[in-house]
């Protein structure tokens, strides 16, 4: 169907079931026996409350969506999905422009899937592919092999101004609202990473998306004061999370110094996406690991 037969409008809470149907259709496009559609992901209500959701409709039926959150001087494209039956009709270009064009003066970024058409879409828009974002997981990680370098974890107060300030500086965005959502919607626990009495990093340990009912945790965001501390910060966060759950998930950008360490200790690569950016990078990939959700 030609793209000029569609209408793009701002989304609302009544769209979330349709959004999940579109998301699920894309996630299972190559599956011979698709898994059941999971419940609504916690990121989507939060996106509607603190960002913008755009819906592409055909004859009143949602067939695509995009989302964007503005934090500080950055605009992050959280999602862009078109139902597989309407791929290659130009809707992705329209949804991308709708989400990001009004933020041309800000740093705009996203993570692209492994789909080559998606990568081309972002490049044509003016974004540059910077680093791979590598999704890793481990079942019963071998934490005895972790190089903690004298670090330990202490539970933090999610309302602590110091925690908000650390994350703002290291992630390049002030996002107090997101901290609240990680705790309230995803059972997140913030931790300080300490070496003796000094803070060298922080992390959130959260329930893993739709699998909150099983023994699985997602770590992120993770931030280190310096690149030299980054691997030990990640290792300490994993050590703490592994005491809470059997399966541990973490995302890591290609330049991060802890990547080889995780692969050596048995973490497996689940997926590789690409961080795309228009503007200056808001964070140092040697110090920061994303949230592992739609907020990076």
N, C-alpha and C positions, 0 to 999 in steps of 0.2 A: 504494500500500500504506500503510495507516495507520501512523503513527510508533510506536505501541505494539507493533508486530510486529517491531521491531528491537531490537538489543542494542548498547550502546556499551561498549567495553573499551579498555584501554591497548594501544598498538601495539608491535610488535617488528620486528626486521630482516626477518623472513619476510613482512611485509606490504608491503614497498617496491615490489614489482612491481605489486600491486593498487593501491597509492597512485598510481603513475605512470599506470596505466590510467584511473583516475578523473580525475586531473589532465588527461591528454591528451584525454579525452572532452569535458571542459569547454572546453579551449583551442581545440578544433576543432569545436565544436558547430554553427557556421554555415558550415563549409567544405564545399563540394560534393565535393571530393576531398581528404580529410584527409591531411596529411603523416604519414609513419611516426612511431611513438612514439619519442621520444629515449631515450637511456640514463637511468638513475636520476640525478636532479639531485643535485649534491654537498651541497646544503643538507639533504637528508632524512636521510642517515646522521648528520650532525652534530646534527640536531634530536633524533634518538633518543639520542645520546650525552650531550647537554647540556640537553635539554628534555623535553617530553612530547608524544607522538603519541597521538591518540584515534581509534579505528576504529569506525564504525557498520556493523553486520553485519545482513544479512537471510538467515536460514536458513544461517548460517555463511559467507556471501559478503560481502566488504567492498563497501559501496555509498557510503561517505562517510568523510571524515576531517577532523580539525582538529589544529593544532599550536600549542604555546606555549613560549616561552623566557622565563625570569625572569632579569633582569640588574639588579643593584642593587635599586632601589625601583620597577622597572617590570616589567610582564608584557606581552610583545608577542605577539599572535596572528599566527603566521607564515603559516598557511594555514587555509582552510575551504572544502572542496569536497564537493558531493554529486553523485553520478552523475546526468547529465541525465534518465535514466529515472525518477528518484525525486525530482525537484524538486517543490517546493510540497507536500511531505508533512510539514513541520515538523521535518525532520532538522537543518536548519541551525541552528534555535533550540536544539535539544538539544545539538548539537556545540559551539556557542558557549558555552553555559552550562557544559558539562563542562570546557572548556578554561580558562575565566576565573573562574568563580564562587569558587574557593578563593583567589583573589588580590584580593578586594574591597578590601583596605586599600592596595593598590599602584596606581600609575598604570597603566591598561590602555589599549593602543592597537593599531591595525592600519592597513593601507591597504586600502580597499574597491575592488573592481573597478568598472567603469562600469555594471555591472548594477544597475538601480534597485531590484530586490528585495533585493540584497545591502546596498545603502545603507540601505534601510528596516529591514532586520534589525538592523544595528548601532545605528541611531537608537533603535529600540524597546528595545534592550538598555540604553540609557543613554549611549551615546557621542555626541559632537558632531562634525559635520563641520567641520574647521578649515581645511585648505588643500588645494588640488590638488597632487598629486605628479605631475610631468610627466616622462615617459620620453622621452629624446631620443637621436638617433643621427645620425652623419654619416659619409659615405663620403669618405675623403681630405679631412678637414677643412682649411679654408683657414687654417692656423695663422699665416700672416703677418699676418692681420687681428686676432690676439689682442692684447689690451692686457695685457702681462705686468707693466708698471709696475715694471721693475727686478728682477723675481723670477726665480729659477731653481730647478731641482729637484736634490736630492741623495738618493741611495738611503739608506734608513734601516734600522736593525736592528729586525726585528719583535719582538725581546725587549727592546728598549730601554725601561726604565721610564718615560722621558719620553714616548715615543710612546703607551704605554698610558694615562698620566696625561692627556695632551692629549685623546685620544679619550674618556676617561671624563668629562672636564669638558665637552667640546663636545657630545658625543652624549647626555650625561646618564645614562650607564650604564657600569659597569665591565665589560669584556667581553674579558678576556685570552684566554679559550677561543676566542672568535670570531676574534681576530687569528691564532691558530695555525691555525685551519681555513682562513682565506683564503689563507694561504701553502701549507699542505700539500695542500689539496683543490682549490684553484683557481689555483695558480701565482701567487699574489698577490705583488706587490712593493710594499712601503711606501716612500713618498718624503716627505721634508721639503720644504716650499716655503720658500725662503730669499729674503730681501732683504738683499743684502750678507752679513753674518755672522749676521743675526738670523732666527730662525724665525718665520714669519707664518702657517703652516698645515701641513697634512699631507694625504696621500691614499693610497689603495691603488689599484694598477692590476692588474686580475685578468683571467684568461681568461674569456670570456663564456659561462658555462653549458655547454650541450651543444655549443657550437661551438668548443670549445677547440682543435680541430685546424686551424682556419682563422685568417686574419689579422684577428682581432677582439679588442678589449679593452673591458672594463667598468671605469669609474673609480668608486670609492666604497668606503667612505665618504670624504667630503671634509670637512675642518673648517678654519675660519679663526679666527685669534685675535680679529679684530674684523669687524663688517660692512663696514667701509671696505676691508678687505683681501680680502673674500670673492670678488669677481669675478676679481681677479688670481690668487688661489690656484687657482680652477677653471681659468682660462686656462693657467696654468703646468702643471697636471696634464695637461690635454688636449695641450698642446704636447709634453710628454714621452711620453705614450701614443701620440700620432700617429707618433712616430719608431719605434714598435714594431709597429704594425698599421695596416691599411687602414681598418677600420671601428672607430669609437669610440662607446661608449654611456655615457650618464650620466643620473642622475635628479636632479631639482631641484624643490624646493618652490616654490610660487607666489611668496612674498615674497622669494626669493633675488635679490640684486642682479645676479647674472650671467646671469639668464635671457634678457633681451633681447639681450645680447651674443652668446649662442650662436645665437639665431634669426637675428640679423643676419649671422652668419658662415656660415650655411648648414645648421645643425643642423635636423633635422626632428622633429616630434613624432610618436612612435610610438604613444603611449597616454597617457591621463590617468586617474589614479585619485584617490581622496580619502583623506587622512589623517583617521582617526576616533580620538577620544580621550575617555576618562573620567578626569578628574583634571587636574593641571597639566601643561602641555607640558614634556617633559624637556629640550628643546633649543630654541635660537633658530633659526627657519627661515631667517634672513638669514645665518647662519654655517655651517649644517650641510647637507650633502647625504647622503642615505641610501646604503646599500651597493649598492642595485640588486638585491638578492636577498631571500631569505626572512627575513633578520635585520634589515633596514632599518638 
